[in-house]
Amino acid sequence: MAMQRSLPAGAALLRAEAATTPNHRRGLFRDLLRNSGAVIGVALLLVVIGAAVAAPYITRYDPIKINPPDRIQAPSREHWLGTDQFGRDIFTRVVYGARISLPVGLIAVVIASLVGTLLGLLAGYYGRFLDAIVMRLIDTMLAFPGILLALVVVAILGASLPNVMIAVGVGEIPRYTRLVRGSVLSAREALYVDAARVTGVRDATILYRHILPNVVGPIVVLATLSVGTAILAAAGLSFLGLGAQPPRPEWGSMLADGRQFLSSQWWIATMPGLAIALTVLAVNMAGDGLRDVLDPRLRV
């Protein structure tokens, strides 16, 4: 009887929350706009994305074609960021490199978030034997540094750009699994979940309609912050020759090409390094601002 009386109250509460959702979202958006760090981060990120999309229109040089007469020229009006040892315009290669480095980071995060969220949902909701298996697997993965785990995956799958995406994504899975599992352990004890079980709702529907929406916020924040880490990891693997292969203009491989010229022609390695640093900084600033807005414990 107590459960039957609580169902209408729970339904009324859900209707009230649904009614205030648009206003709540508008409030979150206003708070995000007031966060100067997030605004700067998003603006920088939009500049990088815009440059990548408009690459053919903002530079007239070919990012791959070799031009020996122009080799190793310092930054000038003709070549804004200088040229490399093959006479290729570095600004052009950095801009076109964003077309590779940004998708690599984003796809790796998508892989990690999808697999990690699924494992966390199942482990947290069903618990017991399944939870023990999943968490022992995650503990085993956490025993390896992320870059070492990615190296193992690339060694198994082979050196290529798609395999780098998979490798970086696999290395990030434990973070999502642990986060989602902790959130599900708390959410599954809520009254509306008990009410859904009593009314005969299937487990898959409960997970999708009632529990998953309550863990989306932390997942979005973690995914935003993870993009920068994924870009760095992918650049590191390409630096080691395991990712994009020459002459493709990928930031990590450009760093590797320019390391032998650091003492004399500093711009060859410095410019792609600055591109990586600014992009990761922009992503982290945007992620920090999003976390400040979505985490009620950090809101004043």
VMD Tcl script that draws the C-alpha trace (Angstrom):
set ca {
  {0.00 0.00 0.00}
  {2.82 2.38 0.85}
  {4.35 1.77 -2.56}
  {1.01 2.32 -4.31}
  {0.54 5.65 -2.51}
  {4.06 6.74 -3.46}
  {3.56 6.17 -7.19}
  {1.26 9.18 -7.82}
  {3.56 11.37 -5.76}
  {6.56 10.16 -7.76}
  {4.74 10.77 -11.03}
  {3.80 14.29 -9.93}
  {7.42 14.96 -9.00}
  {8.61 13.80 -12.41}
  {6.03 16.04 -14.13}
  {7.19 19.02 -12.07}
  {10.80 18.35 -12.93}
  {9.94 18.03 -16.63}
  {8.10 21.35 -16.51}
  {11.13 23.16 -15.12}
  {13.69 21.50 -17.40}
  {13.74 24.20 -20.15}
  {14.19 27.00 -17.61}
  {16.90 24.99 -15.89}
  {18.72 24.50 -19.18}
  {18.51 28.19 -20.01}
  {19.95 28.95 -16.58}
  {22.84 26.57 -17.17}
  {23.55 28.21 -20.52}
  {23.59 31.67 -18.93}
  {25.95 30.42 -16.23}
  {28.22 28.99 -18.90}
  {28.33 32.34 -20.71}
  {29.31 34.05 -17.45}
  {32.30 31.73 -17.11}
  {35.10 33.65 -18.86}
  {37.40 30.62 -19.02}
  {34.76 28.52 -20.76}
  {33.96 31.31 -23.23}
  {37.64 31.76 -24.11}
  {38.13 28.01 -24.44}
  {35.11 27.60 -26.71}
  {36.19 30.60 -28.81}
  {39.71 29.18 -29.30}
  {38.27 25.79 -30.15}
  {35.91 27.31 -32.70}
  {38.86 29.11 -34.30}
  {40.77 25.83 -34.62}
  {37.74 23.99 -36.01}
  {36.94 26.85 -38.38}
  {40.52 26.90 -39.67}
  {40.41 23.15 -40.26}
  {37.12 23.35 -42.15}
  {38.20 26.36 -44.24}
  {41.78 25.14 -44.83}
  {41.58 25.21 -48.67}
  {40.35 28.82 -48.54}
  {42.84 30.32 -46.08}
  {46.04 28.96 -47.61}
  {47.14 28.50 -51.20}
  {49.88 25.95 -50.54}
  {49.72 22.17 -50.81}
  {50.37 20.49 -47.43}
  {52.11 17.50 -49.03}
  {53.86 18.75 -52.18}
  {57.64 19.08 -51.80}
  {59.22 22.40 -52.88}
  {63.04 22.20 -52.47}
  {63.80 25.88 -53.31}
  {61.76 26.98 -50.27}
  {63.20 24.51 -47.75}
  {63.90 25.64 -44.16}
  {62.77 29.25 -44.44}
  {62.10 31.22 -41.26}
  {58.63 32.72 -40.63}
  {57.98 35.56 -43.06}
  {55.21 37.37 -44.90}
  {55.31 34.69 -47.58}
  {55.32 31.76 -45.14}
  {53.74 32.86 -41.86}
  {55.11 29.96 -39.81}
  {58.11 29.17 -42.01}
  {58.80 26.06 -44.06}
  {60.12 22.60 -43.19}
  {63.07 20.61 -44.52}
  {61.10 19.73 -47.66}
  {59.98 23.28 -48.45}
  {56.37 22.69 -47.32}
  {54.53 25.59 -45.72}
  {54.19 24.86 -42.00}
  {51.08 27.02 -41.52}
  {49.35 24.99 -44.23}
  {50.41 21.71 -42.67}
  {49.30 22.82 -39.19}
  {45.88 23.86 -40.50}
  {45.41 20.65 -42.46}
  {46.79 18.70 -39.51}
  {43.83 19.86 -37.44}
  {41.65 17.86 -39.84}
  {43.40 14.73 -38.59}
  {44.23 15.44 -34.94}
  {40.80 16.77 -33.92}
  {38.78 13.83 -35.35}
  {41.25 11.37 -33.82}
  {40.64 12.85 -30.36}
  {36.88 13.04 -30.82}
  {36.48 9.51 -32.19}
  {38.69 8.07 -29.44}
  {36.51 9.76 -26.81}
  {33.33 8.47 -28.50}
  {34.70 4.92 -28.41}
  {35.73 5.24 -24.76}
  {32.47 6.87 -23.64}
  {30.19 4.39 -25.40}
  {31.99 1.26 -24.20}
  {32.73 2.65 -20.73}
  {29.16 3.85 -20.22}
  {27.72 0.48 -21.25}
  {30.04 -1.43 -18.92}
  {29.36 0.98 -16.05}
  {25.59 0.75 -16.50}
  {25.60 -3.04 -16.51}
  {28.05 -3.39 -13.62}
  {26.31 -0.81 -11.45}
  {22.75 -1.94 -12.12}
  {23.10 -5.73 -11.95}
  {26.00 -5.89 -9.49}
  {27.18 -9.16 -7.97}
  {28.94 -11.51 -10.39}
  {28.77 -9.19 -13.43}
  {30.03 -6.25 -11.38}
  {32.95 -8.34 -10.08}
  {33.97 -9.41 -13.60}
  {33.75 -5.91 -15.08}
  {35.59 -4.22 -12.24}
  {38.39 -6.81 -12.21}
  {38.82 -6.16 -15.93}
  {38.92 -2.42 -15.29}
  {41.41 -2.87 -12.44}
  {43.64 -4.85 -14.78}
  {43.49 -2.09 -17.41}
  {44.26 0.54 -14.76}
  {47.40 -1.39 -13.81}
  {48.93 -0.14 -17.07}
  {49.65 3.54 -17.81}
  {47.29 4.83 -20.48}
  {49.99 5.39 -23.10}
  {51.46 1.92 -22.44}
  {48.04 0.32 -22.85}
  {47.59 2.23 -26.12}
  {51.00 1.02 -27.29}
  {50.00 -2.58 -26.58}
  {46.76 -2.18 -28.56}
  {48.60 -0.59 -31.53}
  {51.20 -3.35 -31.40}
  {48.41 -5.93 -31.66}
  {46.33 -4.16 -34.32}
  {49.15 -2.57 -36.31}
  {50.36 0.99 -36.87}
  {47.69 3.10 -38.56}
  {45.50 6.10 -37.81}
  {42.26 4.12 -37.24}
  {44.09 1.79 -34.87}
  {45.42 4.79 -32.95}
  {41.83 5.96 -32.43}
  {40.89 2.53 -31.10}
  {44.00 2.32 -28.92}
  {43.48 5.74 -27.32}
  {39.79 4.97 -26.83}
  {40.54 1.66 -25.11}
  {42.96 3.41 -22.78}
  {40.22 5.83 -21.67}
  {37.50 3.22 -21.04}
  {38.28 2.63 -17.32}
  {37.61 6.27 -16.41}
  {34.10 6.17 -17.87}
  {33.28 2.76 -16.44}
  {34.20 3.74 -12.88}
  {32.38 7.08 -13.11}
  {29.17 5.60 -14.54}
  {29.18 2.63 -12.18}
  {29.39 4.93 -9.14}
  {26.53 7.08 -10.42}
  {24.37 4.04 -11.22}
  {24.91 2.54 -7.76}
  {23.34 5.70 -6.34}
  {20.61 6.16 -8.96}
  {19.30 2.58 -8.86}
  {18.15 3.07 -5.25}
  {15.94 6.05 -6.15}
  {12.18 5.82 -5.60}
  {11.28 6.26 -9.27}
  {13.45 3.25 -10.19}
  {11.69 1.12 -7.58}
  {8.35 2.35 -8.92}
  {9.33 1.38 -12.47}
  {10.31 -2.11 -11.33}
  {7.02 -2.60 -9.47}
  {5.02 -1.61 -12.54}
  {6.82 -4.25 -14.63}
  {9.11 -2.00 -16.70}
  {11.92 -3.96 -18.34}
  {15.50 -3.50 -17.12}
  {16.63 -2.16 -20.50}
  {13.94 0.53 -20.38}
  {14.81 1.46 -16.79}
  {18.46 1.82 -17.72}
  {17.73 3.90 -20.81}
  {14.87 6.11 -19.63}
  {15.42 6.48 -15.89}
  {19.06 5.86 -14.97}
  {21.04 6.96 -18.02}
  {19.66 10.56 -18.01}
  {20.96 10.95 -14.45}
  {24.52 10.07 -15.41}
  {24.70 12.00 -18.70}
  {25.96 15.19 -17.04}
  {29.14 13.68 -15.55}
  {29.75 11.76 -18.78}
  {29.56 14.95 -20.87}
  {31.99 16.74 -18.55}
  {34.45 13.83 -18.55}
  {34.19 13.46 -22.33}
  {34.92 17.16 -22.84}
  {37.98 17.01 -20.61}
  {39.11 13.73 -22.22}
  {39.31 15.17 -25.74}
  {42.49 17.06 -24.86}
  {44.03 13.95 -23.30}
  {43.09 11.90 -26.36}
  {44.66 14.45 -28.73}
  {47.87 14.37 -26.70}
  {47.93 10.57 -26.61}
  {47.31 10.30 -30.37}
  {50.02 12.88 -31.06}
  {52.39 10.90 -28.84}
  {51.72 7.69 -30.77}
  {52.19 9.50 -34.09}
  {55.42 11.02 -32.73}
  {56.64 7.44 -32.20}
  {55.69 6.56 -35.78}
  {52.65 4.47 -34.87}
  {49.91 6.80 -36.10}
  {49.59 8.90 -39.22}
  {52.41 8.12 -41.64}
  {54.37 10.70 -43.67}
  {53.67 12.78 -45.62}
  {50.24 13.23 -43.97}
  {50.25 16.49 -41.96}
  {49.47 15.22 -38.46}
  {50.69 17.30 -35.51}
  {52.48 14.48 -33.71}
  {54.33 13.30 -36.81}
  {55.25 16.92 -37.61}
  {56.84 17.17 -34.17}
  {58.82 14.01 -34.87}
  {60.01 15.40 -38.22}
  {61.18 18.65 -36.65}
  {62.99 17.34 -33.57}
  {66.33 17.10 -35.37}
  {66.14 20.81 -36.23}
  {65.29 22.14 -32.75}
  {68.70 23.74 -32.16}
  {68.76 25.67 -35.44}
  {65.36 25.79 -37.20}
  {63.15 25.91 -34.09}
  {59.93 26.77 -35.93}
  {59.64 23.36 -37.64}
  {58.77 21.58 -34.38}
  {57.57 24.56 -32.33}
  {54.59 25.46 -34.52}
  {52.82 22.08 -34.44}
  {53.70 21.86 -30.74}
  {51.96 25.20 -30.14}
  {48.95 23.97 -32.12}
  {48.68 20.94 -29.83}
  {49.13 23.05 -26.70}
  {46.55 25.69 -27.68}
  {43.98 23.10 -28.74}
  {44.36 21.07 -25.55}
  {44.24 24.28 -23.47}
  {41.03 25.36 -25.23}
  {39.38 21.98 -24.67}
  {40.38 21.91 -21.00}
  {39.13 25.46 -20.38}
  {35.80 24.59 -22.00}
  {35.60 21.37 -19.99}
  {36.41 23.10 -16.71}
  {33.70 25.68 -17.34}
  {31.17 22.98 -18.19}
  {32.08 21.08 -15.03}
  {31.62 24.21 -12.91}
  {28.15 24.71 -14.38}
  {26.90 21.12 -14.27}
  {28.35 20.06 -10.90}
  {26.05 21.43 -8.16}
  {28.79 21.01 -5.56}
  {30.87 23.65 -7.36}
  {28.04 26.14 -7.89}
  {27.71 28.93 -5.37}
}
mol new
graphics top color blue
foreach p $ca { graphics top sphere $p radius 0.5 }
foreach p [lrange $ca 0 end-1] q [lrange $ca 1 end] { graphics top cylinder $p $q radius 0.2 }
display resetview
